[in-house]
Amino acid sequence: MNLPEIGDIVTTKEALELCRYFGLDYLIERIESDSERYWELLFSRRFTRIHTDRVK
């Protein structure tokens, strides 16, 4: 598992993989319940939703 550095942008898929790796089931449920709400996340001391103009 490659862990992101503070300040890295993490896709929703990568965030879910990190949550599974660390057993954060409550975050997995939260992200999967409203996946449109979480596009890309800024990896910081907590996940922060960011807006980008990138096409998925």
DSSP file (Angstrom, degrees, kcal/mol; ACC not computed):
  #  RESIDUE AA STRUCTURE BP1 BP2  ACC     N-H-->O    O-->H-N    N-H-->O    O-->H-N    TCO  KAPPA ALPHA  PHI   PSI    X-CA   Y-CA   Z-CA
    1    1 A M              0   0    0      0, 0.0     2,-0.7     0, 0.0    17,-0.0   0.000 360.0 360.0 360.0 122.4    0.0    0.0    0.0
    2    2 A N        -     0   0    0      0, 0.0     0, 0.0     0, 0.0     0, 0.0  -0.831 360.0-147.5 -90.2 117.1    1.4    3.3   -1.1
    3    3 A L        -     0   0    0     -2,-0.7     2,-0.0     1,-0.1     0, 0.0  -0.661  15.3-119.4 -86.6 138.4    0.3    5.9    1.5
    4    4 A P        -     0   0    0      0, 0.0     2,-0.2     0, 0.0    -1,-0.1  -0.341  23.7-120.2 -72.2 157.2   -0.3    9.5    0.3
    5    5 A E    >   -     0   0    0      1,-0.1     3,-2.3     4,-0.1    38,-0.2  -0.608  42.0 -83.2 -89.2 156.0    1.7   12.4    1.6
    6    6 A I  T 3  S+     0   0    0      1,-0.3    38,-0.2    -2,-0.2    -1,-0.1  -0.425 121.5  28.3 -57.7 129.5    0.0   15.3    3.4
    7    7 A G  T 3  S+     0   0    0     36,-3.5    -1,-0.3     1,-0.4    37,-0.1   0.255  89.9 130.3  98.4 -10.5   -1.2   17.6    0.6
    8    8 A D    <   -     0   0    0     -3,-2.3    35,-3.3    35,-0.3     2,-0.5  -0.441  60.2-121.9 -72.1 149.2   -1.7   14.9   -2.0
    9    9 A I  E     -A   42   0A   0     33,-0.2     2,-0.4    -2,-0.1    33,-0.2  -0.824  29.2-163.0 -91.8 130.9   -5.0   14.7   -3.9
   10   10 A V  E     -A   41   0A   0     31,-3.8    31,-3.5    -2,-0.5     2,-0.0  -0.952  12.6-131.6-119.3 129.4   -6.6   11.3   -3.5
   11   11 A T  E  >  -A   40   0A   0     -2,-0.4     4,-2.6    29,-0.2    29,-0.2  -0.290  30.0-107.7 -71.0 164.5   -9.4   10.0   -5.7
   12   12 A T  H  > S+     0   0    0     27,-1.2     4,-2.5     1,-0.2     5,-0.2   0.903 121.9  53.2 -59.2 -41.1  -12.5    8.6   -4.2
   13   13 A K  H  > S+     0   0    0      1,-0.2     4,-2.1     2,-0.2    -1,-0.2   0.926 110.6  46.2 -60.8 -45.3  -11.4    5.1   -5.2
   14   14 A E  H  > S+     0   0    0      1,-0.2     4,-2.4     2,-0.2    -1,-0.2   0.884 110.6  53.5 -65.4 -38.2   -8.0    5.6   -3.5
   15   15 A A  H  X S+     0   0    0     -4,-2.6     4,-2.5     1,-0.2    -2,-0.2   0.913 108.4  49.6 -62.5 -42.2   -9.7    7.0   -0.4
   16   16 A L  H  X S+     0   0    0     -4,-2.5     4,-2.5     2,-0.2    -2,-0.2   0.900 109.7  51.4 -63.5 -40.5  -11.9    3.9   -0.2
   17   17 A E  H  X S+     0   0    0     -4,-2.1     4,-2.5     2,-0.2    -2,-0.2   0.915 110.8  48.5 -62.2 -42.7   -8.8    1.7   -0.5
   18   18 A L  H  X S+     0   0    0     -4,-2.4     4,-2.1     2,-0.2    -2,-0.2   0.921 111.1  50.1 -62.2 -44.3   -7.1    3.6    2.3
   19   19 A C  H  <>S+     0   0    0     -4,-2.5     5,-3.1     1,-0.2     4,-0.5   0.904 111.9  47.9 -62.3 -41.5  -10.2    3.3    4.5
   20   20 A R  H ><5S+     0   0    0     -4,-2.5     3,-0.9     3,-0.2    -1,-0.2   0.920 109.9  53.1 -64.2 -42.7  -10.4   -0.5    3.9
   21   21 A Y  H 3<5S+     0   0    0     -4,-2.5    -2,-0.2     1,-0.3    -1,-0.2   0.888 116.2  38.4 -59.0 -41.2   -6.7   -0.9    4.6
   22   22 A F  T 3<5S-     0   0    0     -4,-2.1    -1,-0.3    -5,-0.1    -2,-0.2   0.369 113.4-115.3 -94.9   4.8   -7.1    0.9    8.0
   23   23 A G  T < 5 +     0   0    0     -3,-0.9     2,-1.4    -4,-0.5     3,-0.2   0.826  58.7 154.5  70.1  32.5  -10.5   -0.7    8.8
   24   24 A L    >>< +     0   0    0     -5,-3.1     4,-1.8     1,-0.2     3,-0.8  -0.506   5.8 161.9 -93.0  67.5  -12.4    2.6    8.7
   25   25 A D  H 3>  +     0   0    0     -2,-1.4     4,-2.5     1,-0.3    -1,-0.2   0.823  68.5  59.2 -59.3 -35.4  -15.8    1.0    7.9
   26   26 A Y  H 3> S+     0   0    0     -3,-0.2     4,-1.7     1,-0.2    -1,-0.3   0.856 107.6  46.8 -65.5 -33.1  -17.8    4.1    9.0
   27   27 A L  H <> S+     0   0    0     -3,-0.8     4,-2.7     2,-0.2     5,-0.2   0.863 109.4  53.9 -74.4 -36.0  -15.9    6.2    6.5
   28   28 A I  H  X S+     0   0    0     -4,-1.8     4,-2.8     2,-0.2     5,-0.2   0.945 110.7  46.5 -59.9 -48.2  -16.4    3.6    3.7
   29   29 A E  H  X S+     0   0    0     -4,-2.5     4,-1.9     1,-0.2    -2,-0.2   0.904 112.5  50.6 -60.8 -42.1  -20.2    3.6    4.4
   30   30 A R  H  X S+     0   0    0     -4,-1.7     4,-0.7    -5,-0.2    -2,-0.2   0.924 114.5  42.5 -64.1 -45.7  -20.3    7.4    4.4
   31   31 A I  H >< S+     0   0    0     -4,-2.7     3,-0.8     1,-0.2     7,-0.2   0.934 116.7  47.0 -67.4 -46.3  -18.4    7.8    1.1
   32   32 A E  H >< S+     0   0    0     -4,-2.8     3,-0.6     1,-0.2    -1,-0.2   0.776 104.2  61.9 -69.2 -25.9  -20.3    5.0   -0.6
   33   33 A S  H 3< S+     0   0    0     -4,-1.9    -1,-0.2     1,-0.3    -2,-0.2   0.760 125.1  14.6 -71.9 -23.0  -23.7    6.3    0.6
   34   34 A D  T XX S+     0   0    0     -3,-0.8     3,-1.6    -4,-0.7     4,-0.6  -0.440  72.0 163.3-148.7  65.5  -23.2    9.5   -1.3
   35   35 A S  G X4 S+     0   0    0     -3,-0.6     3,-0.6     1,-0.3    -3,-0.1   0.754  72.6  64.5 -64.9 -25.4  -20.4    9.0   -3.7
   36   36 A E  G 34 S+     0   0    0      1,-0.2    -1,-0.3    -4,-0.1     3,-0.1   0.768  96.2  60.0 -66.8 -23.6  -21.3   12.1   -5.8
   37   37 A R  G <4 S+     0   0    0     -3,-1.6     2,-0.7     1,-0.2    -1,-0.2   0.785 103.0  54.3 -73.2 -27.9  -20.5   14.3   -2.8
   38   38 A Y    <<  +     0   0    0     -3,-0.6    -1,-0.2    -4,-0.6     3,-0.1  -0.884  57.8 151.3-114.4 101.2  -16.9   13.1   -2.7
   39   39 A W  S    S-     0   0    0     -2,-0.7   -27,-1.2     1,-0.4     2,-0.4   0.914  73.1 -10.8 -89.5 -71.7  -15.0   13.6   -5.9
   40   40 A E  E     -AB  11  50A   0     10,-0.7    10,-2.0   -29,-0.2    -1,-0.4  -0.957  69.0-147.5-129.2 150.0  -11.5   14.0   -5.0
   41   41 A L  E     -AB  10  49A   0    -31,-3.5   -31,-3.8    -2,-0.4     2,-0.6  -0.925  12.8-130.7-122.8 142.2  -10.1   14.5   -1.5
   42   42 A L  E     -AB   9  48A   0      6,-3.2     6,-1.3    -2,-0.4     2,-0.8  -0.822  29.2-130.5 -88.1 121.2   -7.1   16.5   -0.3
   43   43 A F        +     0   0    0    -35,-3.3   -36,-3.5    -2,-0.6   -35,-0.3  -0.627  54.1 131.4 -77.4 111.9   -5.2   14.2    2.0
   44   44 A S  S    S-     0   0    0     -2,-0.8     3,-0.1     2,-0.5   -36,-0.0  -0.527  82.3 -57.6-136.1-157.1   -4.6   16.2    5.2
   45   45 A R  S    S+     0   0    0     -2,-0.2     2,-0.3     1,-0.1    -2,-0.1   0.729 134.1  15.7 -65.9 -17.1   -5.0   15.4    8.8
   46   46 A R  S    S-     0   0    0     -4,-0.2    -2,-0.5     2,-0.0     2,-0.2  -0.965 101.6 -90.6-145.3 156.3   -8.6   14.8    7.7
   47   47 A F        -     0   0    0     -2,-0.3     2,-0.4    -4,-0.2    -4,-0.2  -0.504  41.9-166.5 -70.1 134.9  -10.1   14.3    4.3
   48   48 A T  E     -B   42   0A   0     -6,-1.3    -6,-3.2    -2,-0.2     2,-0.2  -0.989  18.3-127.7-126.5 123.9  -11.2   17.5    2.7
   49   49 A R  E     -B   41   0A   0     -2,-0.4     2,-0.3    -8,-0.2    -8,-0.2  -0.467  30.8-173.3 -69.5 137.9  -13.4   17.6   -0.4
   50   50 A I  E     -B   40   0A   0    -10,-2.0   -10,-0.7    -2,-0.2     2,-0.5  -0.914  20.0-128.9-128.9 159.3  -12.0   19.7   -3.3
   51   51 A H        +     0   0    0     -2,-0.3     2,-0.3   -12,-0.1   -10,-0.0  -0.917  29.4 174.4-107.4 132.5  -13.4   20.8   -6.6
   52   52 A T        -     0   0    0     -2,-0.5   -12,-0.0     2,-0.2    -2,-0.0  -0.890  37.4-132.2-130.3 165.2  -11.3   20.3   -9.8
   53   53 A D        +     0   0    0     -2,-0.3     2,-0.1     2,-0.1    -2,-0.0   0.282  65.0 127.1 -96.8   8.6  -12.0   20.8  -13.4
   54   54 A R        -     0   0    0      1,-0.1     2,-0.4     2,-0.0    -2,-0.2  -0.414  60.7-126.0 -69.2 140.9  -10.7   17.4  -14.3
   55   55 A V              0   0    0      1,-0.1    -1,-0.1    -2,-0.1    -2,-0.1  -0.722 360.0 360.0 -85.9 134.3  -13.0   15.1  -16.4
   56   56 A K              0   0    0     -2,-0.4    -1,-0.1     0, 0.0    -2,-0.0   0.435 360.0 360.0 -84.9 360.0  -13.6   11.7  -14.8
